[in-house]
Amino acid sequence: MVSGSIGERIAAYRRRRGLSQTTLAGLIGRSESWLSQVERGVRSVDRMSILLDMAKVLHVDVESLTGRPWQYAPNGGTTPADLDEVRRYFARYDHLLGEDAVPILNSASLRSLAANAHQRYQSAEYDGVVTDLPEILLAADSLHRVSGTEDRREMLLSYVSTYVVAAKLLTKMGAADLAQLAADRCANAALEADSLEAQGMAAYQVVCALLRADRPEDAESLALKMASRLATQARSDAPSLVSVAGSLWLISAVIAGRRTDRVEAYGRLDQAERLAAMLGHDANFAWTAFGPTNVAIHRVSVAAELGDAREALEVATAVDPDALPAGLNSRRAQVYLDLAWAQAQRKRDSEAILHLLEAERVAPNAIRYNVVVREMVREMLARSKRTKFTALHNLAVRAGVLD
């Protein structure tokens, strides 16, 4: 493996492939001056997808460019040790052995249990949800396998809600295989329930799982098709349907941003904004956190995905995180994470650290389970005076970057 900084590695592998800066920059959709600055260490690579594109063009893996293990992810990375219990649960097939557990909950109780898990997830209390998840899934599966249930549709909707929060959490934790399995169980139950809203919720989780598995093309196709399908049925007296449709437009905008398609990204944000206007206020229907403020937060995120630090800082001035409903800590933290990224790209590390500290104050786990944050902290550490017990050093320890 070539040694040196990321910029030096990129330059070495580029020369090994016999490519000029102009050619490589064109192949990854960036300017020659941008690539020159990266190779000279003047600026950092501003998006994960750019590293992936470079690796493909240069015929190397991403680790060869970064010099350390790398996991592509939409958001997340560090896996808690007790996820092992969740993995063991998914490996159980008691029903094939005739060992089904007797249901201990009815549909209403299961939905209440799932709602509590959703609330804790949205408050970024990930560790607690991980601990409780096997028990919650067991309750859902045992009820699901009871034939002839009188309220079967209600049970199916409760089951979907349960596996939606499971898929969210597993995607956040980086367990792509389990996230896809959970999302698939959502989809099957949503189809049986004949609920368009539930199908949209399941589709969103499949999209997130596909992104985690590094399949952005498949994720984008599903997001767009389902968003378009739901949008035809969206109306002001169906707020959950509006919210799910809007969320699918938002994630499709982020995907477009990752492949540097500015027109598509902002066009999809506009579609989401129209649905937010139909909804009329910030809300959390179907556990989407969808509304005008979340659209505004995504405008910052899309600017960050496009690598436009100046735009991210500008559009952030229109965001009021306190306008979100209570409990949506992870959404509140996101705008501070994007602002930290923008300031770090401009090498204003003091401002970046302040934004990261604010994000940590709002949702501590939003720092530890975010791969972008850890890469940002590593870059700032490389630029800093290696003094222990500074704010950056202490943040790096809490984020899992340093021991």
C-alpha positions in Angstrom: 0.0 0.0 0.0 1.2 3.5 -0.9 2.1 5.6 2.2 1.4 9.2 2.9 -1.6 11.4 3.2 -4.9 10.7 1.3 -3.9 13.4 -1.3 -0.4 11.8 -1.7 -2.0 8.4 -2.1 -4.4 9.6 -4.7 -1.6 11.3 -6.7 0.5 8.1 -6.5 -2.2 5.8 -7.7 -3.3 8.3 -10.4 0.3 8.3 -11.8 0.4 4.5 -11.6 -2.7 4.4 -13.8 -1.2 6.9 -16.2 -3.9 9.4 -15.7 -3.6 13.2 -15.7 -5.2 15.4 -13.1 -7.6 16.6 -15.8 -8.6 13.1 -16.8 -9.2 11.8 -13.3 -11.0 14.9 -12.2 -13.3 14.6 -15.2 -14.1 10.9 -14.5 -15.2 11.7 -11.0 -17.1 14.9 -11.8 -14.8 17.4 -10.2 -12.6 20.2 -11.5 -8.8 19.9 -12.1 -8.2 22.7 -9.5 -10.1 20.7 -6.9 -8.1 17.6 -7.5 -4.9 19.6 -7.4 -5.8 21.0 -4.1 -6.6 17.6 -2.7 -3.3 16.1 -3.9 -1.4 19.0 -2.4 -3.3 18.7 0.9 -4.8 22.1 0.6 -8.3 20.6 1.0 -9.8 17.3 2.0 -12.0 15.0 -0.1 -15.4 16.3 0.8 -17.7 13.4 0.2 -17.5 9.6 0.8 -18.9 8.9 -2.6 -16.0 10.8 -4.2 -13.6 8.4 -2.5 -15.6 5.5 -3.8 -15.6 6.9 -7.3 -11.8 7.5 -7.2 -11.2 4.0 -5.9 -13.2 2.5 -8.8 -11.4 4.6 -11.4 -7.9 4.0 -9.9 -8.6 0.2 -9.5 -7.9 0.1 -5.8 -10.1 -0.2 -2.7 -11.0 2.8 -0.6 -8.7 1.6 2.2 -5.7 2.0 -0.2 -6.7 5.7 -0.5 -7.5 6.4 3.1 -4.7 4.2 4.7 -7.2 2.7 7.2 -10.2 0.4 7.3 -13.2 2.0 5.7 -16.9 1.2 5.7 -19.2 2.9 3.3 -22.4 3.9 5.0 -25.2 6.6 4.7 -24.8 7.3 8.4 -23.3 5.3 11.2 -20.5 2.9 11.8 -19.5 1.9 15.3 -21.3 -1.3 16.3 -22.1 -1.9 20.0 -21.0 -5.2 21.4 -24.5 -6.2 22.5 -25.7 -6.2 18.8 -24.5 -9.8 19.0 -27.8 -10.7 20.8 -29.8 -9.2 18.0 -27.8 -11.1 15.5 -28.4 -14.3 17.4 -32.1 -13.6 17.4 -32.2 -13.2 13.6 -30.4 -16.6 13.3 -33.2 -18.3 15.2 -35.9 -20.2 13.2 -37.9 -21.6 16.1 -41.0 -21.9 13.9 -39.3 -24.3 11.6 -38.8 -26.6 14.6 -42.3 -26.2 15.9 -41.0 -24.2 18.9 -43.0 -21.0 18.5 -43.4 -18.9 21.6 -46.9 -18.3 22.9 -47.9 -14.7 22.2 -47.7 -12.6 25.4 -49.0 -9.4 23.8 -52.0 -8.3 21.8 -51.8 -6.0 18.7 -52.4 -2.8 20.7 -49.7 -3.7 23.3 -47.2 -4.6 20.6 -47.9 -1.2 18.9 -47.3 0.6 22.2 -44.0 -1.3 22.7 -42.9 -0.4 19.2 -43.9 3.2 19.7 -41.7 3.4 22.8 -38.8 1.9 20.8 -39.3 4.5 18.1 -39.3 7.4 20.6 -36.1 6.2 22.1 -34.5 5.7 18.7 -35.5 9.3 17.7 -34.0 10.5 20.9 -30.7 8.8 19.9 -30.9 6.4 22.8 -29.6 3.6 20.6 -27.9 1.4 23.2 -31.1 0.9 25.1 -33.1 0.0 22.0 -30.4 -2.5 21.0 -30.7 -4.2 24.4 -34.5 -4.5 24.2 -34.8 -5.3 20.5 -34.6 -9.2 20.7 -37.5 -9.2 23.2 -39.5 -6.8 21.1 -39.0 -8.8 18.0 -39.9 -12.1 19.7 -43.2 -10.5 20.8 -43.9 -9.4 17.3 -43.0 -12.7 15.6 -44.9 -14.8 18.1 -48.0 -12.8 17.6 -47.5 -12.7 13.8 -47.4 -16.5 13.6 -50.8 -17.0 15.3 -53.2 -18.0 12.6 -56.8 -16.8 12.5 -56.2 -13.6 14.6 -59.4 -11.6 14.5 -57.6 -8.3 14.3 -55.0 -9.6 11.8 -54.7 -6.3 9.9 -54.1 -4.3 13.1 -51.5 -7.0 14.1 -49.8 -6.7 10.8 -49.5 -2.9 11.1 -48.1 -3.3 14.6 -45.6 -5.8 13.2 -44.6 -3.4 10.4 -44.0 -0.6 13.0 -41.9 -3.0 15.1 -39.7 -4.1 12.2 -39.4 -0.5 10.9 -37.6 0.6 14.1 -35.5 -2.6 14.0 -34.4 -1.8 10.4 -33.7 1.8 11.3 -31.5 0.8 14.2 -29.6 -1.9 12.3 -28.9 0.5 9.5 -27.6 3.0 11.9 -25.4 0.4 13.5 -24.0 -0.7 10.2 -25.5 -4.2 10.1 -26.5 -4.1 6.5 -27.4 -7.8 6.3 -29.7 -7.7 9.3 -31.2 -4.3 8.2 -32.2 -5.8 4.8 -33.7 -8.8 6.5 -35.7 -6.6 8.9 -36.8 -4.3 6.0 -37.9 -7.3 3.9 -40.1 -8.6 6.8 -41.6 -5.1 6.9 -42.4 -5.2 3.2 -44.0 -8.6 3.3 -46.3 -7.7 6.2 -47.1 -4.3 4.7 -48.3 -6.1 1.5 -50.4 -8.5 3.5 -52.0 -5.6 5.4 -52.8 -3.9 2.1 -51.7 -0.6 3.5 -50.1 1.9 1.2 -48.7 3.9 4.1 -47.1 0.8 5.6 -45.7 -0.2 2.2 -44.1 3.3 1.9 -42.6 2.9 5.4 -41.2 -0.5 4.5 -39.9 0.9 1.2 -38.0 3.7 3.0 -36.3 1.1 5.2 -35.4 -1.0 2.2 -33.8 2.1 0.6 -31.8 2.8 3.8 -30.6 -0.8 3.9 -29.6 -0.8 0.3 -27.6 2.4 0.8 -25.9 0.7 3.8 -25.1 -2.3 1.5 -23.5 0.1 -1.0 -26.3 -0.3 -3.6 -27.2 3.3 -4.3 -28.7 2.7 -7.8 -31.2 0.2 -6.5 -32.0 2.4 -3.5 -32.6 5.4 -5.7 -34.8 3.5 -8.1 -37.0 2.2 -5.3 -37.2 5.6 -3.5 -38.3 7.4 -6.6 -40.9 4.9 -7.7 -42.5 4.6 -4.3 -42.4 8.4 -3.7 -44.1 9.0 -7.0 -46.7 6.3 -6.2 -47.5 7.7 -2.8 -47.5 11.3 -4.0 -50.5 10.6 -6.3 -52.5 9.6 -3.2 -51.2 12.3 -0.9 -53.8 14.7 0.5 -54.0 17.0 3.5 -56.4 14.7 5.4 -53.9 11.8 5.1 -51.0 13.3 7.0 -49.1 9.9 7.5 -49.2 9.2 3.7 -48.0 12.8 3.0 -45.2 12.3 5.5 -44.0 9.0 4.2 -44.0 10.3 0.6 -42.1 13.4 1.6 -39.5 11.3 3.4 -38.9 9.2 0.3 -38.4 12.4 -1.7 -35.9 13.6 0.9 -33.8 10.5 0.8 -33.9 10.4 -2.9 -32.6 14.0 -2.9 -29.7 12.9 -0.6 -28.9 10.1 -3.0 -28.8 12.5 -6.0 -26.6 14.8 -4.0 -24.1 12.0 -3.4 -23.7 11.5 -7.2 -23.3 15.2 -7.6 -26.6 15.7 -9.6 -27.5 19.2 -8.3 -30.6 19.6 -10.5 -32.2 16.3 -9.5 -31.3 16.8 -5.8 -32.9 20.2 -5.5 -35.8 19.2 -7.7 -36.6 16.4 -5.3 -36.2 18.7 -2.3 -38.8 20.9 -4.0 -41.2 18.0 -4.2 -40.7 17.3 -0.5 -41.3 21.0 0.3 -44.6 20.9 -1.6 -45.7 18.0 0.6 -44.5 19.7 3.7 -46.6 22.7 2.8 -49.6 20.4 2.3 -48.9 19.0 5.8 -48.7 22.6 7.1 -46.6 22.1 10.2 -43.7 20.1 11.7 -44.8 16.7 12.8 -43.8 13.1 13.3 -46.5 11.0 11.5 -45.4 7.4 10.8 -42.2 8.2 12.8 -40.8 10.2 9.8 -40.1 13.6 11.6 -41.4 15.1 8.3 -42.4 18.7 8.0 -41.0 22.1 6.8 -38.1 22.1 9.3 -36.9 18.6 8.3 -37.0 19.7 4.6 -34.9 22.7 5.6 -32.4 20.4 7.4 -32.2 18.2 4.3 -31.3 21.2 2.2 -28.2 21.6 4.4 -27.5 17.9 4.1 -27.8 17.9 0.4 -25.5 20.9 0.1 -23.0 18.9 2.2 -23.4 15.8 0.0 -22.7 18.0 -3.1 -19.5 19.2 -1.4 -20.7 22.8 -1.3 -19.6 24.1 2.1 -20.6 27.7 1.4 -24.1 26.7 0.3 -24.5 24.5 3.4 -23.7 27.4 5.7 -26.0 29.7 3.8 -29.1 27.5 3.8 -28.5 26.6 7.5 -29.5 30.1 8.5 -33.1 29.2 7.6 -33.2 26.2 9.9 -34.6 26.4 13.4 -34.0 23.0 15.0 -36.1 23.9 18.0 -39.1 24.0 15.8 -39.1 20.2 15.6 -41.4 18.3 17.8 -40.0 17.2 21.2 -37.9 14.1 21.2 -36.4 14.3 17.7 -32.9 14.7 19.0 -31.2 12.9 16.2 -32.8 15.3 13.6 -31.9 18.3 15.7 -28.3 17.1 15.8 -28.0 16.6 12.1 -27.9 20.3 11.2 -25.0 20.8 13.6 -23.2 17.8 12.1 -23.6 19.3 8.6 -22.4 22.7 9.8 -19.4 21.1 11.4 -18.6 19.4 8.1 -18.9 22.7 6.2 -16.6 24.5 8.7 -14.1 21.7 8.6 -14.0 21.9 4.8 -13.1 25.6 5.1 -10.5 24.6 7.7 -12.3 26.6 10.4 -11.7 23.8 12.9 -12.6 25.8 16.0 -16.1 26.5 14.6 -16.4 22.9 13.5 -15.6 21.6 17.0 -18.2 24.0 18.5 -20.9 22.6 16.1 -19.8 19.0 17.0 -20.1 19.8 20.7 -23.5 21.2 20.2 -24.6 18.1 18.2 -23.2 16.0 21.1 -25.1 18.0 23.6 -28.3 17.4 21.8 -27.7 13.7 21.0 -24.5 12.2 22.3 -24.8 9.0 20.3 -25.2 10.9 17.1 -21.5 11.5 17.4 -20.3 8.0 18.2 -22.4 6.3 15.5 -21.6 8.5 12.6 -18.8 7.6 10.2 -18.6 11.1 8.6 -18.0 12.6 12.1 -15.2 10.2 12.8 -13.5 11.0 9.5 -13.9 14.7 10.1 -12.4 14.4 13.5 -9.5 12.4 12.1 -8.8 15.2 9.6 -8.9 17.9 12.2 -6.6 15.9 14.5 -4.1 15.6 11.6 -4.1 19.4 11.3 -4.0 20.1 15.0 -1.1 20.3 17.4 -1.1 16.9 18.9 -1.8 18.1 22.4 -3.8 15.7 24.7 -6.8 16.9 26.6 -7.9 19.6 24.2 -11.5 19.8 23.3 -10.8 18.1 20.0 -8.8 15.3 21.6 -11.5 14.7 24.2 -14.2 14.7 21.5 -12.1 12.2 19.5 -12.0 9.9 22.5 -15.8 10.1 22.9 -16.4 9.5 19.2 -14.3 6.4 19.3 -11.5 7.8 17.1 -8.9 7.7 19.9 -8.5 5.3 22.8 
